[in-house]
Amino acid sequence: MGLAEAQAERERRDLVTRQVMDESALIRFVVGPDGQVVPDLARKLPGRGLWVAADRASITAAGKGLFSRAAKAPVQASPDLADQVESLLVRRCLEQLGLARREGVLISGFEKSAAAIKGGRAAWLVEAADGARDGRQRLIGLMRHTSRPVGLCGAFGAEELSLALGLENAIHSVLLAGGRADRWTLEVNRLAGFRPLHPREWDRAGPGHTSGDGPNDPCDDGLPGGPGQAVDGQGSDS
């Protein structure tokens, strides 16, 4: 059993709803020596764990006395605790992408991404939130015609992705199916409780649909002129 599977099988009780949930859907907190509630996303800090569902509303609710009740002692939760958690999750997600690239299981560039999606090897399509529409629309169209479900993430800007991946212009990337993708999925699903993983209009992108920012894409396979042709000038990010 891999790490991702082991984490997903352990269960804890959410102190807000009192529901028993997989650890993968929760954030662990501990009380520091100064009485402050500290996020422990890696689940390694000493002390009794206080578990809260991985979403902004739950953490905000927990900060209104529930941490103290669970700890059976007066503790302090920062007003921006949910923002702290979001920032930590963003860092963890980007670190996972960087590790994936070094391991050779994350590829970048329009042409390589398109080939991976069409070949059924993609687990996630990671698009820069501020990238050009055309290439993104075609890749999203491709991923909707694969036998393997492909996740879509557009939660990070090109600058963030470029820094994490060590590239000059990271716009289109594909995370290949496997253990690293499983670990990324756990992290990015928790991040989804704090920010949308992609703009809603992206769900309408792709062949035969409009994304609300341009004309319908007439290409049946998502690639004008066939595979291997960069369409938005962003194919150099690999």
C-alpha positions as CSV (number, residue, x, y, z in Angstrom):
1,M,0.0,0.0,0.0
2,G,1.4,3.4,-1.0
3,L,1.5,6.6,1.2
4,A,-1.5,8.1,-0.6
5,E,-3.7,5.0,0.0
6,A,-2.6,4.8,3.6
7,Q,-3.4,8.4,4.3
8,A,-6.8,8.1,2.6
9,E,-7.8,5.1,4.7
10,R,-7.1,6.6,8.2
11,E,-10.1,8.3,9.7
12,R,-10.5,11.1,12.2
13,R,-13.4,13.1,13.7
14,D,-13.9,16.6,12.4
15,L,-14.3,18.8,15.5
16,V,-16.8,21.1,13.7
17,T,-19.4,18.6,12.4
18,R,-18.3,15.7,14.6
19,Q,-18.4,13.5,11.5
20,V,-15.8,10.8,11.0
21,M,-13.9,11.5,7.8
22,D,-10.8,10.3,6.0
23,E,-7.6,12.1,7.0
24,S,-7.2,13.1,3.4
25,A,-10.2,15.4,3.7
26,L,-9.0,17.0,7.0
27,I,-6.4,19.4,8.3
28,R,-4.5,18.6,11.5
29,F,-3.8,21.3,14.0
30,V,-1.8,21.3,17.2
31,V,-1.5,23.7,20.1
32,G,1.9,25.3,20.3
33,P,3.8,26.1,23.5
34,D,2.5,29.7,23.4
35,G,-1.1,28.4,23.2
36,Q,-1.5,29.3,19.5
37,V,-3.2,26.9,17.1
38,V,-0.7,25.8,14.5
39,P,-1.6,24.0,11.2
40,D,0.3,20.7,10.8
41,L,-0.3,19.8,7.1
42,A,2.5,17.2,7.2
43,R,0.9,15.6,10.3
44,K,4.3,15.4,12.1
45,L,4.2,17.9,14.9
46,P,4.1,16.6,18.4
47,G,1.0,17.0,20.5
48,R,-2.6,16.0,20.3
49,G,-4.1,16.5,16.9
50,L,-7.2,18.7,16.4
51,W,-8.8,17.7,13.1
52,V,-10.9,20.0,11.0
53,A,-12.4,19.5,7.5
54,A,-10.3,21.0,4.8
55,D,-12.3,24.0,3.8
56,R,-12.3,27.7,4.7
57,A,-15.8,27.7,6.4
58,S,-14.9,24.8,8.8
59,I,-11.6,26.3,9.9
60,T,-13.3,29.7,10.5
61,A,-16.0,28.0,12.6
62,A,-13.4,26.1,14.5
63,G,-11.6,29.3,15.4
64,K,-14.7,30.5,17.3
65,G,-14.1,28.5,20.5
66,L,-14.1,25.0,19.1
67,F,-10.4,24.6,19.3
68,S,-10.5,25.5,23.0
69,R,-13.3,23.1,23.6
70,A,-11.5,20.2,21.9
71,A,-8.2,21.0,23.6
72,K,-10.0,21.4,27.0
73,A,-7.9,24.6,27.5
74,P,-8.0,28.2,26.4
75,V,-6.1,28.4,23.1
76,Q,-5.8,31.2,20.5
77,A,-6.6,30.8,16.8
78,S,-5.4,33.5,14.5
79,P,-8.1,35.3,12.6
80,D,-6.2,34.5,9.4
81,L,-5.8,30.8,10.2
82,A,-7.7,29.7,7.0
83,D,-5.5,32.0,4.9
84,Q,-2.4,30.4,6.5
85,V,-3.7,27.0,5.6
86,E,-4.4,28.0,2.0
87,S,-0.9,29.4,1.6
88,L,0.6,26.2,3.0
89,L,-1.5,24.0,0.7
90,V,-0.5,26.1,-2.3
91,R,3.2,25.6,-1.3
92,R,2.7,21.9,-0.9
93,C,0.9,21.5,-4.3
94,L,3.6,23.4,-6.1
95,E,6.4,21.4,-4.4
96,Q,4.7,18.2,-5.5
97,L,4.7,19.5,-9.1
98,G,8.4,20.4,-8.8
99,L,9.2,16.9,-7.5
100,A,7.1,15.4,-10.3
101,R,9.1,17.2,-13.0
102,R,12.4,16.1,-11.5
103,E,11.1,12.5,-11.4
104,G,10.1,12.7,-15.1
105,V,6.4,12.3,-14.4
106,L,5.4,15.8,-15.2
107,I,5.8,17.1,-18.7
108,S,5.3,20.6,-20.1
109,G,4.6,22.3,-23.4
110,F,1.6,22.2,-25.6
111,E,2.7,19.4,-27.9
112,K,3.9,17.0,-25.2
113,S,0.9,17.7,-23.1
114,A,-1.5,16.9,-26.0
115,A,0.4,13.7,-26.8
116,A,0.2,12.5,-23.2
117,I,-3.5,13.2,-23.0
118,K,-4.3,11.5,-26.3
119,G,-2.1,8.5,-25.2
120,G,-4.1,8.0,-22.0
121,R,-1.2,8.7,-19.7
122,A,-2.5,11.9,-18.1
123,A,-3.8,12.1,-14.6
124,W,-4.0,15.9,-14.4
125,L,-3.9,18.8,-16.8
126,V,-2.3,21.7,-15.0
127,E,-2.9,25.0,-16.8
128,A,-1.6,28.5,-15.9
129,A,-4.6,30.5,-14.8
130,D,-3.3,33.5,-16.8
131,G,-2.3,31.5,-19.9
132,A,-3.7,32.1,-23.4
133,R,-7.2,30.7,-24.1
134,D,-6.6,28.9,-27.4
135,G,-4.1,26.2,-26.3
136,R,-5.9,25.6,-23.0
137,Q,-9.3,25.2,-24.8
138,R,-7.8,22.5,-27.1
139,L,-6.2,20.6,-24.4
140,I,-9.3,20.6,-22.3
141,G,-11.2,19.4,-25.3
142,L,-8.7,16.5,-25.7
143,M,-9.0,15.4,-22.1
144,R,-12.8,15.1,-22.3
145,H,-12.4,12.3,-24.9
146,T,-10.0,10.0,-23.0
147,S,-10.9,6.7,-21.4
148,R,-9.1,7.7,-18.2
149,P,-10.6,10.6,-16.3
150,V,-8.2,13.6,-16.2
151,G,-8.3,16.2,-13.5
152,L,-8.1,19.9,-14.4
153,C,-6.2,22.5,-12.3
154,G,-5.9,26.2,-13.1
155,A,-5.3,27.4,-9.5
156,F,-1.8,28.8,-10.1
157,G,-0.4,31.5,-12.3
158,A,2.3,31.2,-14.9
159,E,4.9,32.8,-12.6
160,E,4.1,30.4,-9.7
161,L,4.3,27.4,-12.0
162,S,7.4,28.6,-13.7
163,L,9.2,29.0,-10.4
164,A,8.0,25.6,-9.1
165,L,9.0,23.8,-12.3
166,G,12.2,25.7,-13.0
167,L,10.9,26.8,-16.4
168,E,10.8,30.2,-18.1
169,N,7.2,30.1,-19.2
170,A,5.2,27.2,-17.7
171,I,1.7,27.4,-19.3
172,H,0.6,23.8,-20.2
173,S,1.7,20.8,-18.1
174,V,0.5,17.2,-17.6
175,L,1.0,15.1,-14.5
176,L,1.3,11.5,-15.5
177,A,-0.7,8.8,-13.8
178,G,1.1,7.0,-10.9
179,G,2.1,7.4,-7.3
180,R,3.1,11.1,-7.5
181,A,-0.2,11.9,-9.1
182,D,-2.0,10.2,-6.3
183,R,-0.1,12.3,-3.7
184,W,-0.8,15.5,-5.7
185,T,-4.5,14.6,-5.8
186,L,-4.7,14.4,-2.0
187,E,-3.1,17.8,-1.7
188,V,-5.0,19.6,-4.5
189,N,-8.3,18.2,-3.3
190,R,-7.7,19.8,0.1
191,L,-6.8,23.1,-1.6
192,A,-10.2,23.0,-3.4
193,G,-11.8,23.8,0.0
194,F,-10.1,27.2,-0.1
195,R,-10.0,28.3,-3.8
196,P,-11.6,27.0,-7.0
197,L,-9.2,24.6,-8.8
198,H,-10.1,26.4,-12.1
199,P,-12.5,29.1,-13.3
200,R,-16.0,27.9,-13.8
201,E,-16.1,29.0,-17.5
202,W,-13.3,26.5,-18.2
203,D,-15.9,23.7,-17.8
204,R,-17.5,25.0,-21.0
205,A,-14.3,25.1,-23.0
206,G,-13.3,22.6,-25.7
207,P,-14.6,21.5,-29.1
208,G,-18.2,22.4,-29.7
209,H,-18.4,24.6,-26.6
210,T,-17.7,28.2,-25.8
211,S,-15.7,29.3,-22.8
212,G,-17.3,32.8,-22.8
213,D,-14.2,34.6,-24.0
214,G,-14.2,33.8,-27.7
215,P,-15.7,31.8,-30.6
216,N,-16.4,28.1,-30.5
217,D,-13.5,25.9,-31.4
218,P,-14.4,24.1,-34.6
219,C,-11.6,21.4,-34.4
220,D,-12.8,17.9,-33.8
221,D,-9.7,16.7,-32.1
222,G,-8.7,19.9,-30.3
223,L,-5.7,20.4,-32.5
224,P,-5.8,22.7,-35.5
225,G,-4.0,21.0,-38.4
226,G,-3.4,17.8,-36.4
227,P,-1.2,16.8,-33.5
228,G,2.0,18.5,-32.6
229,Q,1.1,22.0,-33.6
230,A,1.4,24.7,-30.9
231,V,-1.5,27.1,-31.3
232,D,-1.0,29.9,-28.8
233,G,2.7,30.6,-28.9
234,Q,3.1,28.9,-25.5
235,G,4.6,25.6,-26.7
236,S,8.1,26.7,-25.6
237,D,7.4,26.1,-21.9
238,S,9.1,22.7,-22.0
